[in-house]
Amino acid sequence: MTDSQAGSKMATPGPNKTEVGRLAKFRETISDLCLPSQEATDSALLAWLRARDLNISKASKMLRESLRWRKDNNIETILEWEPPARFVNEFKYDINGRDRCGRPIIVIPFGEWDIKKVLESSERNVWLKYLDQLVAKVFHQMKESEGSEDVSQFVLIIDFAHFSMKQLTSLTSVSSIRKVVARFEDNHPETLNACFIINTSRMFSFLFALVKPLLSDRTLSKIQIFTSANEWQPVLFQKLPRDQLKRELGGTRGGRRVSVGALPYEDRGVKEGLDFVVAHIEPGHKLELAYNVKQENQIKIRWRFRTQEHDIGFYITYNHEEEVYPNVRYPADIEEEVGSFTCPKIGEYFVVFDNTYSQVRGKTLRYIVDAFDPAEDLTDHEDFYYFQFFQ
C-alpha cells in the first residue's frame, strides 16, 4: 500500500438498528444456501438487503437468481478464461490504481471502444463474457487486498472522449449496453463506491436516458457526469490520489497507458504506434496537468504535442502563482512542439494547454507530457530520448 492509500479503511456503512433486525431474519431465510465465508459476512448480505430496500423476500430472490446466473455463466472459473487477443487489444482498460481506502479504480476508455463492430458480429456473447471477467478481476483484487475484509467496493471512471454517435445507430449496441448495466445491477449490489463519467458530449444524454431506468436510486446517487477536464479533474483529485491515476487523467502513475489517445497520427506527421494522449479543449477553456516536485533543480518536465487544427497556448506555472515557462501560442497544427524544463524549486508545477483566448474554436490536442529525474532515467540523453519515445 502506498502512502496515498494510507488512512482508515472504509467499507460499506454498517447496519443501523432497523437493518440489524432485518439482517438476522435474512440469514434465516437463506440458511439453505452454502455461501463462501466472504459472501456470508454482514456487509455482504446487507448489500442484497439494501438493493431491495430491506425487503427480505425480494433480497432473497435477487441473491438466489444471481447464484443461478453465476452458475449458468461459469463465473467461478471465468478468470481462467483467455479472451481473444483482439478483445484485449481493442477493449483496453486499467485496473491497477487504488483509492485512499484501498478500493480498486477501474478506468474504461469507452469512447475508444468500437462496440458496434463487435456487437453486430457473432461475438456479442464473447464481449459480454469479457466484461464479466473484468468485474471478476476487480473482485479478485478486493479479496487479495491488504485488509480485504474491509474492501468491498470499487471506483469506476468511464471516459467518453471520442465517443461516436454511430455506436448508437445499432439496436444491438443499445440493447447490449442496457444488458451490461442490468447485469451489473442484478448481480453486484452495493459494490460501486463512486462512478465518474468524463468527457461527455451532448449525445451522451441520449445514451444515459436509455440506461437510467435500469439503475437504482442508490447507484444513481454515486454517479457524477462531466464534460471537460476543468470540471472533472478537481473532483477526481479530491477523491483519488494522483499517484494512482495515469498521466492521461492528470495523474502521475507510470506504466503502460490505457488506450485513451493511443492512436497513430500519421496524417499529421507524428509517427505510428505512439501512446499520445488525446484531449479536446473547448473554447474558452484550458487543460492543466499537475506534477509534484520534491527536489530542487533535479526534476525535468518534458513534452511533445500537436493540434489537429489551429494554434494552442502552452505554459508552465509554479504553485498556480508564478509563470515559470512563458505563455506562447504555438502553431502546433503546422509543426510539432517538443521541449523540456528543469524545475528549479520544490513544489507543484502545472503544465497548461491554453485555449481561453478562443471563444469559437475547440482544439483537439495529442500530447505526451511527463516528469522525470535525469539521474535515474537514461532517456534524458537527447538522441536516446527521441528514439525511445518518438521514433
N, C-alpha and C positions, 0 to 999 in steps of 0.2 A: 504494500500500500504506500502511495506517495504521500508527501506532506499535505498536498492539496486535498487528499481524501481523509486526512485525519479529522477526528471530531466524533461527536456522538452518533452512533448508528441510529437509523430511524426506519422501522418497518411500517406497515400499515397501522393506523391508530388502533390502540387496544379497545376492547369492548366496553361499552357503557353498561349501566345496570340492566337496562332492558335487553341488551344483546347477550349478556351473560346467561340470563334465563333461557332465551331462545337457543343459544348455543348448546346448552345441556340437552334440550329437547331434540335438537337437530342431530346430535350424536346418537341418541336413542333411535331416531328414525332411520339412520343409515348404518346402524350397527351390524347389518348383514354384509356390508361391503368390506373387503380386505384392502384398505388403503395403505400405501407406503407410509412410514412414520413421518416423513417430511410433509406429506399431504394430509396428515391427520392432526396437525397442530391446531391450536385455537385460531391463530391468524389465518391459516389456510382455509379452514372451514368457515370462518367468519366472512371470507371473501365471497363464497357462494351465497350466504345469507344476505349480505348487503346487496349483491347483484339482483336479488329478488325482493328487496325491501323488507327483509326479515320474515318473509312468508316461507315457513318451513316446508310446506308441501311443494311449492314451486322451486325452492332451492334444491330439494331432494331430487326432483325431476330433472333439473338442469344438470346436477352432478352426475346422475345416472346416464343421461343422454351423452354427456361429454365422455364418460368412460367407454361407452359403446363406440363413440366416434374415434377415440384413441385406438381401440382395438381394430376397428374396420380399416383404419388408415396406417396401421403399424407404427404409431408414433413412438412406442417404446424402443424401437430399433432404427428410427429414422436417421440418427446420427451416423449409422454405419453405411447409409446410402451414399453413393458417389454420384452427384448430379452431372449431367453432360457438361463438357468443357465450355461449350458455347454459352450456357447459362451463367457459368462462373465469370466469363469474360464480359457478357453483355448486361448482366444484372448485378453489378457490384454493390457492396455495402461495407460498412465499417462497424465493428462491434468491440473495438479494443479500448475505448475510453470508459472511465468511471466517474460518477459524480462524487460529491463530498461525503456521501454516506455509503459509498461503495457500490452503488447501483450501476449496472451496465448502461452505456449510452449507445444506442443504435443510430447510425446515420445512413439514410437511404436517399441517394440522389435520384428521386423518382422522375424528375424531368428529363433525365438522360435515358430512362428505360423505354425501349420500344415495345411496349406490351401489346400493341395492336398486331404487330407482325407475328409474335409467338402465339397469341391467343386465337388468331384466325387460322393457325396451322393445327396440326394434330397433337400439339404438345401442351394444350391447356392444362391438363391434369398434372403434367410434369412441372409446370410453373407453380401450380398450387402446392405441390409437394415441396418444391424448392423453398417457398415461403414458410411452410410448416417446419422445414428443417432449420431455417433461420431462427424462428421462435424457439425451437428446441435447443439450439446452440446458446441462446441467451439464457434460457432457464438452466442449462448445464453450467454456465458461468456463475449464476447465482448460487448454485449448490456448491461450487468449488471455491466460493469467495471466503476470505477470512471473516469469521463470524457469520457464516452463511445462514444461520437460523434467523438473522435479522435482516437479510437481504431478500425481499420478496417482490420487488418491483424493478422496473427499468425506465429509462428516459428515451424518448423517441424524437429524432429530428428528421423531418421529411423535407427535402429540398426540391422545390418545383421549378428551379431555374431551367429554362429552355423547354418547358413542357409545351407540347404542340396540341392544338385543338383536334388534329387528325386522330389522336388517340381516343377521342370520344365519339368519333363518327361510326364506330363499330359497336353494335349492340352486344356482341360477345365481350368486348373490352369492358363496357359499362357493367354488364351483369357479373363479370368475373371480379371486378373491383368490389362490387357490392357483396359478392360471396366471401371475399377475403375479409372484409370488415365484419360481416355477420359471423364468420367462422371464429374470428378472434373474440368477439363479444361473448359468444356462446361457450367458449372453452377455456378462456383465460381471464376470469373476472378479477378485477382489482389488482392486476399486475402492472398496469400503466401508472407511473407516478406523474409524468408530465409529457406532453407532446407539443413540439414546436414545428409548425408548418411554415416554411420560409420561402421567400422569393416567389410569392404567388402573383398571378395576373388576374385580370377581370374574368377570364374564362374559368378560373378555379371555383368561383361561386356557383357555377352550374354543376360542377362535379360534387362539391360539398353538399349541395341541395339534394343530390341523389343518395348520398350515404348518411346524411344527418339523421333521418328517421330510424336508422338501424342502431344508433348509438344511444346508450343510456344517459340520463342526466348526469350521473357521476362521471362518466367518461367525457362528456362534452365540457364539463367544468374544468377538465385538465388540459384542454386544447387551447393553444394560442396561435393565431394566424397573423403573419406579417408579409408585407410586400417588398420592403427594401432592407438592406443591411443596416442602415441607420436606425431602423426600428428594432430589428431582432438581435443585433449584436449586443447592445447594452443589457437586454433581458437575459440572453444566453450567458453572458459573462457574470451576471449576478447569481445565476443559478448553478453554473457549471465552472469547474476550474479550467483555465486556459490551457494548462499543460495536458489536459485530457481531450482537447479538441484539435483537429488538424488545421493546417495553415489556411486552407480554403474557407474555413469558417472564422478565421481571425485568431485561431489558437496557435500554440507553439509546439504541439506534439509532432515528432518526426515520424519517419517510416513512410511506407508507400501510401500515396494519396488514393482516396476512393475515386470513382470515375468522373466526379464533377470536374469538367474542364479538361479532361484527358483526351483531347481531340486533336488530330493533325490540323495544321493551319497552313497547308501547302499554298493556297491561293494568295496568302499574304506574306510569303517568304519565310515563315517560321517552319523549321524542318519537322518532318513527320515523327510521331511517336513520343512527343514530349508531354509531360504531365502539367501543362499550363492550366491555371485556374481561370475559369470564365466568370465574369461578373457583368451585369448590366446596371449602369449607373443612371438613374432617372435625371431629367432636367432639374437643376437647382439642388442637386444632392452631391454627396461625396462618399467615398468608401475609405474607411480607416482600418489599418492593421496595426495591432499593438505588440511591442516587444519589450520585455522587462530585462534590463541590462544590469548586471551585478558586478562588472569590472570596468575600471576606467581605462580608456584608450586601448581596449583589447578586442572588444566585440565589433564585428563589421555587419552591416546590413547590405545585402546585395539584391539587385533586381534586374528584371528583363521584362519588357511589356510592349504591347502593340494594340492599337484600337482597330476596329473593323472599318469605321469611318470617322473622320473629323479628329480634331486635336483633343488633348486631355491635360489638365493641370496635374502637377506632381510636386510634392514637397514632404519634408520630414519635420516634426515638431518634438520638442523635449517637454515632457510632463504637461502637454497641452498649453504651455506658456511661452516657449521660445522657439522660433523657427530656426532650425539649425541647418536645414538644406533648403535653398530658396524655392519659392513657388514659381514655376515656369510652365507655360502652356507648350507642350511638345506636339509637333505634327506626327504623332505616332502611327497614323494611318499610312504615312509615306515611308517612314523609316523606323525600324525597331529601336527602342531606347534601352541601353544597358549601362549599369553603373554600380557603384558601391560607396559606402560612407562608414567611416570609423566613429563609433560613439565615444565622445570624449569624457562623459560623466556617467555615474551610476544613476539609474532612474528608468522611467518608462518613455520609450520613443514610439511615435505614431507615424507610420508611413501613410500618406494621404494621396488618393487619386481624386482630383477635384473637378467636379462638373457644376459647381454652384454658379458659375458665370453664365451658363447656358440655360435659358428659360424655355427652349423649344426642343432641343435635340438631346435624347438619351444617348449614352455611349456604351457600346459593347467592348469590353476590355478582356484581353487574355494576358495573364501575367504569371511570373514566378518571383516571389519575394521570400528571402529567408535571412535569419541572423545566425552568425557562426563565429567560432573562435579560430582565427588563423593558426594558432599554435597547436590546435588539435585536429584541424581539418586541412588535409593536404591539397584540397581543391582550390585553396587560395592562390596557388601558383597560376598565373594568368593562362598559359597555354592549356594546362591540365583542367583548369576550371571550366573553360569554354568547351573543351572536348567532353568533359564528364557530364555537363548539364545541357548542352545545347547543340551538339553535333549529332 
